[in-house]
Amino acid sequence: MNYTNWYRISMLFILAVALSSCKLGRFVVYNFADIKDYKKFPSRALVSHENKFMFDSTAHGTYPKSIKVSNKKDSVSLDWLLEHHSTVAFLIIKNDTIQYEKYFKGYNKESIIPSFSMAKSVTSILIGCAIDDGLIKSVDEPVKHYLPELEKNGFGKVTIKHLLQMTSALDFSESYFNPFSEAASFYYGRNLKREVSKLKLKGEPGQKFDYVSGNTQLLGAVLESALKGKTVTQYFQEKLWTPLEMEYDGSWSIDKKNHGTEKAFCCINARARDFAKIGRLYLNKGNWNGKQIVSRKWVEESIKADATEGGADYYKYQWWLPSANGDFMAEGILGQYIYVNPSKKMIIVRMGKDGGGVNWSDFFMALANRSDK
């Protein structure tokens, strides 16, 4: 290797190291969210329960073996459709029994997959647990009671309910393609507390639905304040991970190694089967095998459509409501889903490398409607 080539390679290496040491650099190096991102960020561990809850399974599941696709002349198998539309894990659970479980593209039941924004729904559950525990009085409490430093930024009228319903009027860019957006700062940055302290409003709260991740990170900050020294991950372990008898260890990504803050808006890392247990908890109105983990009132309030005070009838407390038939789901940016259909006693988990060009909520509803046939 001559000196010129050696020099160029050295300079590229130094540039890469320099870039990776800052938010902009990490944005350039990582480029965009990926299902391997759990390896890129530090995290806090979640430890599986010694007694592991296992769904029953059957070799004769009630799901369609073939499906008609609009751009195909003939029907295709469910396996084919999933594999050719960027899916890495797909579970159909009905009456507590796994009817279908397949993994693709080198993934298996032990593969860790990040939740992305499905973590928003978990953060909502933990807010409900904190209210049950008396750590938070109610959703009508002002955020400033827990984050007094935000009052000077105009947050005097913002309540926890505004954050839960995405009606806070937060001035926040959700673009993950813009390295200077708040979303990029939250995802790639290493000081979430500082980023939260800079948040401001762009209007009056309680007037309009606007889905932005800053609302959920604020919920995480409220929860952390209410916990008084306990981390959000520790509370998650205590209130959900252990009681739900998770099959595997998991983790929650944080912004930095030492005294880090959980990325409440995104990054829980787990296996598909354990994500399904979050769905089972809400399918059973917060009850887990006879024990009330989170109050039934909270669960029902969380998934009941409410378009008042600027709310959207397709979204409630960090849960999406795909129809007026009582179904609901957690959703992540790369096509991560926990879909629950109470009337069919069905849970569907889909994890993907990306959305794969499929309207998954419609697909889930179609599968649910065909499950009795």
Steps between C-alpha positions, in 0.01 A plus 500: 500500500650836401507802728212680323258209539607446861442869574153497341396190697634653822312823443177310425543303821563814706198669338279200577610499864445874530157480341393210719575701814215744443132484414550616141776247453286216633221610265741487203652168603174325597297679230152382604323282756575131459393185684861448610500833683479334841870417449592863444372657820572433868211347690367384835431131543164333553529156659262217413290339772606163639146379425435566134150537359466302179214523254348171392554411135327297232604354168151564358462874537190695399664728244474518121757281328479704181423866437399692188729792423375772269804497267515120477290281272485212747482483876829481691584328825509701820865399534581641155321827564678560828845403377471717188382803694792553738360303794740334746248369756125438490278351772126438505368414846135415562349384828849496654620255234761572233325427171788615283864582578755551226834679473675618187829643370716317752291591804358252752304503826814599694586798279497839671299764315463866605150628561544849361179689577322199648687618811259795511220262594716344773581844638126564516447178696769608748327838545184304585695288750642816659148639540389170654795522739422859599826632355304713253164645607318503166531571130365848567807601697714771338833381368667784692431316827765249394712710265487852650786616277264486200259761631722778366471336155123551498393161643280646775178357353634172362368194682602136500184428301615741228822300470317166496262617226762686296311829541766702687577731203866406536733667252682189383617372162436127464723470193764229525647609165603844629814478720405830667147396597394437858426137414860449385631676811290275722591181314871558436585750773665427832321741731124453497449708813663797330293450186179477705587820686510688167150396388241770435144525373369627170142561611236443765484147646182296467410626154649262245646149467863501384697176524853581616741293707580793727169447679599147601849601608336761721281223645819308574643807673182541706516133597868520593429803720211320670716194566743707712825317434379180337566472127223451248653162410494390864132595520430315175672192641300522823158578356501309170806297403501282811120471551447408134751217540696598192670211324823683418720779628451838335626857528403864464740724305630812675674813377839444667677238707537684830176615666319473168136581428262251339385576147139476608370581153663204332750247602397186688690197374331160532378187322173472310343261751564739788358795309187286455461490879451877505206440268369218720507725806275756330284234335418392857435856623822520698456164670772236486390152604282633780720790611413858403829643369358835392148613582216403269390862505834612358495240223146589395575871512819452298333338198164677488464741209468861607501789255435768761759762599681463171538123526485264202242220484771265369747557786470507877762462773794408274298222331371502142132416442471362145119461498187570700475133598709511817830380355821686576872478435849618582702600195867561419655688209640194319173309507515368855150420629314352792141476376221398739145409402302434821183375327703227326727443804788548258850648519720551196866598520679609185866607502676617188805653340260760362131534423530293183237701315209336684218674684547278803208625708260407218680169460465422872131583496448275198680214673291551814177497301600176326615327819164335566463365148 
